[in-house]
Amino acid sequence: MAASLDIVFAALADPTRREILRMLLEDDMAVTDVAHPFEMSLAAISKHLAILATAGLIVQEKRGRVKWCKLDPDALKPASVWMQSFGQFEPVNLDDFEAFLERELGSAPTPE
């Protein structure tokens, strides 16, 4: 599972790919329609789409002569479950943490 999470997070690391996913939330789109709002070549968009497909986040299919992209709604579930597991921890109280560091390190607070 760790390897598949790595692939998903690597795909999500790029803002262009995140925007493509946002666009596909609304509806399936032809590759040329996906490329339209971006100032990059169709080949560059195709590379982004290939990365999203490899990560399992989208599915591409040929309909006639047109290649369509469709979001896989279940693809983000493992990443979402992984991220939600961090919600079990209490938020850190920064004042308490600073006091702890001062005690442990013997440093006096620096004036602001």
C-alpha positions in Angstrom: 0.0 0.0 0.0 2.9 2.4 0.7 4.1 2.2 -2.9 0.6 3.1 -4.2 0.3 6.0 -1.7 3.7 7.3 -2.9 2.4 7.3 -6.5 -0.8 9.0 -5.6 1.0 11.7 -3.5 3.6 12.2 -6.3 0.8 12.7 -8.8 -1.0 15.2 -6.4 2.2 17.2 -5.8 1.9 19.1 -9.1 -0.6 22.0 -9.2 -1.5 21.4 -12.9 -2.5 17.8 -12.0 -4.6 19.0 -9.0 -6.3 21.5 -11.3 -7.0 18.7 -13.8 -8.6 16.6 -11.1 -10.7 19.6 -10.0 -11.9 20.0 -13.5 -12.8 16.3 -13.9 -14.9 16.5 -10.7 -17.5 18.3 -12.8 -17.7 15.9 -15.7 -15.7 13.7 -18.1 -13.7 15.7 -20.5 -12.0 15.2 -23.8 -8.2 15.6 -23.6 -8.3 18.7 -25.8 -10.9 20.2 -23.4 -8.6 19.4 -20.5 -5.7 21.1 -22.2 -7.7 24.3 -23.2 -7.2 26.4 -20.0 -3.5 25.6 -19.6 -0.7 27.5 -21.4 1.2 24.3 -22.3 1.3 21.9 -25.2 -1.1 19.1 -25.7 1.9 16.7 -25.3 2.7 18.2 -21.9 -1.0 17.8 -20.8 -0.9 14.2 -22.1 2.1 13.6 -19.8 0.2 15.0 -16.8 -2.8 12.8 -17.7 -0.6 9.7 -18.0 0.8 10.3 -14.5 -2.7 10.7 -13.1 -3.8 7.5 -14.9 -0.7 5.6 -13.6 -1.7 6.7 -10.1 -5.2 5.4 -10.7 -6.7 8.8 -10.2 -8.3 9.0 -13.7 -9.3 6.6 -16.4 -8.8 7.4 -20.1 -10.9 5.8 -22.8 -11.3 6.2 -26.5 -14.8 7.2 -27.7 -14.6 7.2 -31.5 -11.7 9.3 -32.4 -11.6 11.3 -29.2 -9.8 10.3 -26.0 -11.8 11.1 -22.8 -10.7 11.4 -19.2 -12.8 10.4 -16.3 -12.1 10.8 -12.6 -12.1 7.6 -10.5 -13.9 8.7 -7.4 -12.6 5.8 -5.3 -9.0 6.4 -6.1 -8.3 8.9 -3.4 -9.8 6.8 -0.6 -6.6 5.1 0.6 -4.8 8.5 0.7 -7.7 10.1 2.5 -7.8 7.3 5.1 -4.1 7.6 5.6 -4.3 11.4 6.1 -7.3 11.1 8.4 -5.3 8.8 10.7 -3.3 11.9 11.7 -6.5 13.5 13.1 -6.2 11.2 16.2 -3.4 13.3 17.7 -4.1 16.2 19.9 -3.0 19.6 18.6 0.3 20.8 20.0 0.1 23.6 22.5 3.0 25.8 21.3 3.4 27.7 24.6 3.7 24.4 26.5 6.2 23.1 23.9 8.3 26.3 24.2 8.3 26.0 28.0 9.4 22.4 27.7 12.2 23.3 25.4 13.4 26.0 27.8 13.4 23.6 30.7 15.2 20.9 28.7 17.7 23.0 27.0 18.2 25.5 29.8 17.7 28.5 27.5 16.1 31.7 28.6 13.3 33.1 26.5 14.5 35.6 24.0 13.0 39.1 24.2 10.8 40.1 21.3 
